[in-house]
Amino acid sequence: MKRIAISVEHYTPILIVGTGISGLTVAYYLSKNNIKYTITTKKNAPKQSNSFLSAANTRVPSENEINNIINLTIDKCGADRSVIETLYRNSNIIINFFEELGIPYEKTSFGIMPECLIKSHGGKKLINCLLQHIEQPMCNKILIHLEKSDHGVIALFYDTQSDQFIRIHTNYLVLATGGYAGQFCYNDNSPGSTGETLILAKKIGAKLKGMSTVMCHPWSIYNGRQILLGGVVSLSQGKIVDEEGVQLLKDEYICDAIARDDYHEMIDEILKFQLECIKQKKDMYLDMSHADENLLNEKFKKYGFSPNVVKNKRIKITPTMHYSSGGIEINANAEVINLNRVFVTGKAQFNGDLGTGRIPGQAFASGIVFGKLIADKIANEGIFNTQYQFSFKNPPETMQLYSKENNDFPIEEFQKKLSTLMMDLIASNSTTFSLSFYKKEIQESQNIILSRARGSGKRYEDILTLFFGYFIAMEFIEDLEEKTGLLTNQK
């Protein structure tokens, strides 16, 4: 392979990768302590994140609910006890955080969210405010390689705008890059949620867990790109019908919960019903025929949805990949197990491996609470050393995919193939034989990509996303194999 020059090289005491609520919260609290850091994002603007797209509904349990929420998250979601204990016993940080930023908030069914004229814009309000309090993020920087050094971590980035490789040496690394739901064709995530940092962290010693644990959201519109909030869904009174208007959902208990906007603990049951409808090739609609038209229009305006989505007094819905719960295992300080001074916050953390892996509102709560705890630990510890090595031990494999001369490799075709494979893994009861078949298919595809796919700029980014996507799929299989083994042993 032709040697590619590193165009820029520098040192920063703390490197934060990701500009969602998790990364920005770490940056905010470091800024308050006047500690220098560098924060990066792979997108061309720091606002391009899942957090910015979110309503920012944040779980904040009352004092007498904390034990119940901890036990629920452990028993139903398979979360790590020490991590969840730390999260919810420090949830007072969230209220203080909102008040420090001067963001008015309102109470929700399980926590708080920013007050907004349009309810779905809570994340926008919060992220816009945080960006005013932190150092300017470095944009268009894709993390393509990590290497552990004696004094910290070496991170290699590719700048899609300048077409340059940048090496950054740091004493503390904070990965706040979100999950990997963006690898699916039907998802409502930011395009940046593709999971490459999880794979890179594993290569330097991190442990991944629960990678096959994902959550499909039941109420998506526009081919999975937008999700209806409960205040709109509840107007259907839980009536989900087919094209002919025949009621499909017949469980009255679930119907009543949807009508009350109190269905969040029944997501698993709703999704099972929807997947059965999909298997039978039945389209699903929320029946709005009995809803007051003025109230419906008012709700749509309040939540920022277009009324054009209602046709013949029905809203066509489909489940969409909403989030992934698998990720990097951490301790109660959000420090990666086996990796000193490497932290993970937000959706990149391992959240759980049962059910959908976490409960609603946990993502923002985790980003805020652990964001502060990480910043506090770094401030109190403060081990900084500017000595670092000048070269990698081995050339990164990802550089092999780079070339200023693009070729005709069919990236989109492989992306669709990968998404279908991952959905098959989630939806089917995979046997040992079928998992072995998928493994072979993944390895063959990765070999084809390494030998044939080449590009620069945005094309190189797409090739990298695809390349790492197959690693994510392999993690799915390894997780399923482990779960299958556990089930076999239990029998």
Secondary structure, DSSP 8 states (H G I E B T S, - for coil): -------EEEEEEEEEE--SHHHHHHHHHHHHTT---EEE-SSSSTT-SHHHHS---EE---GGGHHHHHHHHHHHH---HHHHHHHHHTTHHHHHHHHHHT--EEE-SSEEEE--SSGGGHHHHHHHHHHTSS---B-SEEEEEEEEETTEEEEEEEETTTTEEEEEEEEEEEE----SGGGSSSB-S-TT---HHHHHHHHTT--EE-TT-EEEEEEEETTTTEE--HHHHGGGTT-EE-TT--B----HHHHHHHHTT--GGGHHHHHHHHHHHHHTT--EEEE-TTS-HHHHHHHHHHHT--GGGEETTEEEEEEEEEEE--EE-B-TTSBBTT-TTEEE-GGGB---SSTTSS-TTHHHHHHHHHHHHHHHHHHHH--------SS-SS--GGGGGB-SS-----HHHHHHHHHHHHHHHHHS---HHHHHHHHHHHHHHHHHHHHH--B-HHHHHHHHHHHHHHHHHHHHHHHHHHHHHHHHHH-
